[in-house]
Amino acid sequence: MKDKRVIVTGGAGFIGSNVAEGLATDNEVIIIDDLSSGRLQNIEHLTSRPNVRFIQGSIADLSLLQKAFDGAEYIFHQAALASVAMSIQDPLRTNEVNILGTLNVLVAARDRHVKKVVIASSCAVYGDTPSLPAREEMPANPLSPYAVTKATGEQYCCVFHHVFGLATVCLRYFNVYGPRQDPSSEYAAVVPKFITAALAGKPLTIFGDGQQTRDFVFVKDVVSANVLAAKTHATGAFNIGSGRQTSVNELANLVLKLTGHELAPLHHPPKAGEIRYSFADISRAREFGYSPKHNLEEGIRKTISSFQSPRIS
């Protein structure tokens, strides 16, 4: 993708800032973020460029989106409250941001004649699937308010495609990790929590027995998936993962090995609303060119390095 005007909502967040960075090499990029969870530090190396503009604002503000989307060709919708735990604590706020916000993005994109909207969905829509790997044709079985919002966002995308002719792609992210993932958040994912604990010489905390599995995918591969989904004829829902499952215990052992620490993890009770086993069939995404380039050990090494260095990776 080159010489396009693109929008990245949630562009100061972990995944959004990486998407914005990938696009900024050859395109005009407008980042929209209300900084409720995103950080200016994630994009300060981008906003100094003449082709990158930052707008502080919320996807709940339709009029702001209408103005920002004027002349844009592609929308990369990454903004969300992306926490199962938070959605259980505050389902109303999660609904407002994730469903109403997504609807606002679609309405503004339709009204401004955007070519395509690529939205961040989630493997959470599957719930505990009766068989693995998870495939796109499996019925949704959300187990948390967060998962419900993502499934609803996908339905809205489908409707806007069929009713209004707006091209939409929903990328069902599995467990994304990498540079700029915030380890200090109360709802931080397991990879940054493990890495920061190990680097600090503290024991790793595992919720449950650690036998639960996840499909960990490096953020740079997710960036590639977004760009490919936008510039090809792809529409609909696609799994974006590594296509491999790793147990939380295996992840913990890898982090300990790569950081040089040998600490016995602490086990806590499992979290409510979390699924037991998960990994993706990525064959459908391969049809539009997606092919993850980073294996888990390589990705964890790069993530550890980014946490050790003050320079933004």
Buried (B, 14 or more C-beta within 10 A) or exposed (E): BEEBBBBBBBBBBBBBBBBBBBBBEEBBBBBBBBEEBBBEEBBEBBBEEEBBBBBEBBBBBBEBBBEBBEEBBBBBBBBBBBBBBBBBEBBEEBBBBBBBBBBBBBBBBBBBEBBBBBBBBBBBBBBEBEEBBBBBEBEBBBBBBBBBBBBBBBEBBBEBBEEEEBBBBBBBBBBBBBBBBBBEBEBBBBBBBBBBBBBEEEBBBBBBEBEBBBBBBBBBBBBBBBBBBBBBEBBBBBBBBBBBBBBBBBBBBBBBEBBEBEBEBEBEEEEEBBBEBBBBBBBBBEEBBBEBEBEBEEBBBBBBEBBEEEEBB
